[in-house]
Amino acid sequence: MSTSLQVSREERILRLTLNRPEKRNALSSELCESLADAVESSWDDASVGCVVIEAAGEVFCAGMDLDEALSSDAAEKTAIHERLFTLAARAKKPIVTAVQGPALGGGVGLVANAHIVVAAHGCTFGLTEIRIGMWLFVIFRSIVSAIGERRATELALSGRIFTLPEAIQWGLVSEAVQRIELDDRATAIAMHLASSSPQAIRGGLECLAESRGKDSETAGRLAREYRARAFQSEDFREGVTAFREKRKPRWPA
């Protein structure tokens, strides 16, 4: 694993920390690949219940690494970015992101690729690629999924900086906390998610991904199929038993 990404474990939480504070956590190809590898590897690791993405330093992520943007292979870079910015659409485990400072360009893409986002008061955001003669081609789908096409298009065209209250209003960020509370709050959310039924979460996320873009008849059929499997799952039986016995569930490994 590269030094640009710190990886640690806390019980059932996999914590991934962007670790290029001297570069404002700009997304180098190495960092993008390491982050995508770590998240994807967690999907088949039964000991991981939730992934937390955070960043070192004062800036969450300034977007693409401009030092390598003109020199690296465009096709290779695009392939890596495609993996990274479709994580939420393919996820098998929940992703919680803690934003402690400004998020720009691809940094907003990372935020949009989380299932739950907690941000510190004072954080700002911006889809600023237009300022350097670029369109946010790869991250645009995840931005649209988070806040809607019309709003995403306006922000991409203008390149303007927007505030945390706006990000919450539009659904990009789940909640705001004081900076000193950020780590504890993100960890508490992740702990709660990691204590939930792994089978139910995986089934729900897979059904969501498979149903996306489908007509209502197909989406309904998929929902019925996933629901039928869930009724037969060990987790459902344990959940019902625990509810009746008034105890916490002990999910099968």
Residue pairs with C-beta under 8 A, 6 or more apart in sequence:
1 7
1 34
1 37
1 38
2 30
2 31
2 34
3 19
4 18
4 19
4 20
4 28
4 30
4 31
4 34
5 16
5 17
5 18
5 19
5 31
5 34
5 35
5 38
6 15
6 16
6 17
6 19
6 56
7 14
7 15
7 16
7 17
7 38
8 15
8 17
9 15
10 187
11 191
11 194
12 47
12 48
12 49
12 50
12 191
12 194
12 195
13 48
13 49
13 50
13 51
13 52
13 187
13 190
13 191
13 194
14 38
14 42
14 45
14 48
14 50
14 51
14 52
15 52
15 54
16 35
16 38
16 39
16 51
16 52
16 53
16 54
17 53
17 54
17 55
17 56
18 25
18 31
18 35
18 53
18 54
18 55
18 56
18 60
18 61
19 25
19 55
19 56
20 26
20 28
20 31
20 56
21 55
21 56
21 57
21 58
21 59
22 57
23 62
23 65
23 67
24 57
24 59
24 61
24 62
25 31
25 55
25 56
25 57
25 59
25 60
25 61
25 62
25 107
26 61
26 62
26 63
26 64
26 65
26 66
26 67
27 61
27 63
27 64
27 65
27 81
27 84
27 106
27 107
28 65
28 68
29 65
29 68
29 72
29 76
29 77
29 80
31 65
32 80
32 81
32 83
32 84
33 80
33 83
33 84
35 53
35 84
36 80
36 83
36 84
36 87
38 51
39 51
39 87
39 91
39 95
40 83
40 87
42 48
42 51
42 93
43 91
43 92
43 93
44 92
46 198
46 253
48 93
48 194
49 93
49 190
49 193
49 194
49 195
49 196
49 198
50 93
50 94
50 95
50 96
50 190
50 191
50 193
50 194
51 93
51 94
51 95
51 96
51 190
52 95
52 96
52 97
52 98
52 186
52 187
52 190
53 95
53 96
53 97
53 98
53 110
53 114
54 97
54 98
54 100
54 183
54 186
55 61
55 99
55 100
55 101
57 101
58 100
58 101
59 101
59 102
60 99
60 100
60 101
60 102
60 103
60 107
60 110
60 111
60 123
61 103
61 104
61 106
61 107
61 110
62 102
62 104
62 105
62 107
63 104
63 105
63 106
63 107
63 108
63 128
63 129
64 105
64 106
66 132
69 77
78 138
81 106
81 138
81 139
82 138
84 109
84 110
84 113
85 106
85 109
85 110
85 113
85 138
85 139
85 141
85 142
86 113
86 141
86 142
87 95
87 113
88 95
88 112
88 113
88 114
88 115
88 142
88 145
89 141
89 142
89 145
89 209
89 212
90 209
91 115
91 205
91 209
92 202
92 205
92 206
93 201
93 202
93 205
94 115
94 116
94 190
94 193
94 201
94 205
95 113
95 114
95 115
95 116
96 114
96 115
96 116
96 117
96 118
96 186
96 189
96 190
96 193
97 110
97 111
97 113
97 114
97 116
97 117
97 118
97 186
98 117
98 118
98 119
98 182
98 183
98 185
98 186
99 111
99 117
99 118
99 119
99 120
99 123
99 173
99 182
100 119
100 120
100 123
100 179
100 182
101 120
101 123
102 123
102 124
102 125
102 126
103 110
103 111
103 123
103 124
103 125
103 126
104 125
104 126
104 127
104 128
105 126
105 127
105 128
105 129
105 136
105 139
106 139
107 125
108 125
108 126
108 127
108 139
108 143
108 172
109 136
109 138
109 139
109 142
109 143
111 117
111 125
111 146
111 167
111 172
111 173
112 139
112 142
112 143
112 145
112 146
112 147
112 172
113 142
116 174
116 189
116 193
117 172
117 173
117 174
117 175
118 173
118 174
118 175
118 176
118 177
118 182
118 185
118 186
118 189
119 164
119 167
119 173
119 175
119 176
119 177
119 182
120 176
120 177
120 178
120 179
120 182
121 164
121 176
121 177
121 178
121 179
122 164
122 179
123 164
123 167
123 176
124 161
124 162
124 163
124 164
125 161
125 162
125 163
125 164
125 166
125 167
125 172
126 155
126 159
126 160
126 161
126 162
127 136
127 143
127 152
127 155
127 156
127 159
128 159
128 161
129 135
129 136
129 156
129 159
130 156
130 157
130 158
130 159
131 159
135 156
136 143
136 156
140 152
140 156
143 152
143 155
143 156
144 152
146 152
146 170
146 171
146 172
147 170
147 171
147 172
148 170
151 170
155 162
164 173
164 176
165 176
167 173
168 174
168 175
168 176
175 185
177 185
193 201
195 248
197 235
197 236
197 239
197 249
197 251
198 235
198 251
199 230
199 233
199 234
199 235
199 236
199 251
200 230
200 233
200 235
200 236
200 239
203 226
203 229
203 230
203 233
204 226
206 226
207 222
207 223
207 226
210 222
211 218
211 219
211 222
211 223
214 222
230 236
234 252
235 249
235 251
235 252
238 249
238 250
238 251
238 252
239 249
242 248
242 249
242 250
